Amino acid sequence: MPKLNENYLNLQDSYLFAKINQKVTAYSKEHPDHKIIRLGIGDVTLPLGSHIIDELHAGVDALGSADSFKGYGPEQGYEFLRNAIVEYYAEHGVSIAADEIFISDGAKSDTGNITDLFAQDNVILIPDPVYPVYVDTNIMNGRNITYIDANAENNFLPMPDKNIHADVIYICSPNNPTGAVYNHAQLQDWVDYALANQAVILFDAAYECFITDSTLPRSIFEIKGAKKCAIEFCSLSKTAGFTGTRCGYTIVPKELVFTASNGSEMSLNAMWNRRQTTKFNGVSYIVQKGASAVFTIEGMAQCKENLAYYQENARIIAETLSKKGIRYFGGINSPYIWFECPQQMDSWQFFDYLLTNVQVVGTPGAGFGKNGQNFFRLTSFGSRENTIEAMERFKKLF
Ligand SMILES: Cc1ncc(COP(=O)(O)O)c(C=O)c1O
C-alpha cells in the first residue's frame, strides 16, 4: 500500500463555492420566477478582443502547414512573448530580462508550484483573508503557516512586524478578496523587511491591470531592492480575459540568490528553470500567439476597453455602498468590492439575507479566512445591466 501524503488530511474542504451553489440552487427551485443576479464570481464575462482572436487564428493556421508547424516549444515560453512582456514592463519603468520571465498556463499553477523551491521548515507568512491557493499549497507540503491579520484597522494592508522573522512572504496587490492596494512606501517597507530577514516575497500581481492611479505600483520590481528578494506572478486572466484561454507568467530575477547549507550559491531563477523544464512542457503555441497580441497597441487598447467596462461596474457598486453608508474597501484600482456586512450580520447571514430579499449573490468573506467573517465580496465582472439592477435592488434594503 502506498504511504499517502497525509498533509491532505489537514486541508479544509474547499466548500465555499459549492455551498454558494447549493444555496442558490435550492432557492431557485423554490422560487423559479425570481431572477437571481450573480456578482460573486471572480471570472470575466466579456469576449476576447478581435485582435487577440485574429492572432489565435493565425496560431492555428501556422500549425496547418509543414513550414510553420510547431511541436514542443521552449518550456520557458517563446521569445516573441517573453520579449513583448519585457517591453510591457519597460513601459512602466521596470527593466526585466527575457530570461527572467517564464510563461505558464496561469498564476494559480505558478503560485502553487513555487512551493517546490522551498524547504519544509520555513516560516511562511500569509495574510488573512487571502486567495486560498497560497494556504492550501503550503498545507499540502506539510508547512506551518504564520498568519498576519488584514483588517479594517490596517485598511486590509498589513505591514511587517519587525519582531517576527519570516522566510517566505505572500503579498497580493491589488488584493483578492479585499481590493486593497499597497502604495510605494508600504511595499518598500516589505522589501526592506524581506532584505533584512533574507526572506523572499512572493508577489501576486494578477490584478495589476486594474490600477488606474498612476502613483500606485503595478509591479514589486518598481520598488528599490525588490530584485534581490521578490518573485512576481502575473496573469492574462483578468488583463485580457484569458481565464479560459489560460496564460500567465512568473518573473524570477537573476539577482535572487541565496546561500545553501553547504555554502554553495543557489539561484532561484536557475531552480525555477530546472523545475519548469522538468515538470512542465510549455504553453501551447496558439495561446502564446494570442497572448502576444495582448501586448500590441491594438490588443492592449481592446483589453483596456473591457477593463474600463468592469471598472465602471465597480464604480457603480462602490457608489451604491457609499450612498448606503456602508464601509467598503477596493472598488477603485480593483475589480473587487469588499464591505462590512450591515447590521452586525456575519458573512453567511448576509449572503442568505441578500439572496432571499433581493436575489443577489455575492461571496461571503468567511471563505477567505477568519478576518473575512463579517465582510462580503462583490465583483465587477458581471454585465452592466445586471450590475445596475443588482444595485437598484440593493438600494431598497435596510
Ligand atoms: C490573487 C489571484 N491570483 C491568481 C489567480 C489565478 O490566475 P490564473 O487564472 O492566471 O490562474 C487568481 C484568480 O482568481 C487570483 O485571484
The ligand as a Tripos MOL2 file, in Angstrom:
@<TRIPOS>MOLECULE
LIG
   16    16     1     0     0
SMALL
NO_CHARGES

@<TRIPOS>ATOM
      1 C1         -4.9620   36.5920   -6.4990 C.3       1 LIG1
      2 C2         -5.0950   35.6530   -7.6350 C.ar      1 LIG1
      3 N1         -4.0050   35.0950   -8.1430 N.ar      1 LIG1
      4 C3         -4.0770   34.2230   -9.1690 C.ar      1 LIG1
      5 C4         -5.2950   33.8920   -9.7140 C.ar      1 LIG1
      6 C5         -5.3570   32.8640  -10.8050 C.3       1 LIG1
      7 O1         -4.9710   33.3550  -12.0040 O.3       1 LIG1
      8 P1         -4.9040   32.4420  -13.2820 P.3       1 LIG1
      9 O2         -6.2560   32.4630  -13.9160 O.co2     1 LIG1
     10 O3         -3.8450   33.0670  -14.1070 O.co2     1 LIG1
     11 O4         -4.5320   31.0580  -12.8610 O.co2     1 LIG1
     12 C6         -6.4570   34.4480   -9.2300 C.ar      1 LIG1
     13 C7         -7.7480   34.0910   -9.8280 C.2       1 LIG1
     14 O5         -8.8180   34.3930   -9.4060 O.2       1 LIG1
     15 C8         -6.3590   35.3460   -8.1450 C.ar      1 LIG1
     16 O6         -7.4480   35.9120   -7.6170 O.3       1 LIG1
@<TRIPOS>BOND
     1     1     2 1
     2     2     3 ar
     3     2    15 ar
     4     3     4 ar
     5     4     5 ar
     6     5     6 1
     7     5    12 ar
     8     6     7 1
     9     7     8 1
    10     8     9 2
    11     8    10 1
    12     8    11 1
    13    12    13 1
    14    12    15 ar
    15    13    14 2
    16    15    16 1
@<TRIPOS>SUBSTRUCTURE
     1 LIG1         1 GROUP 0 **** ****
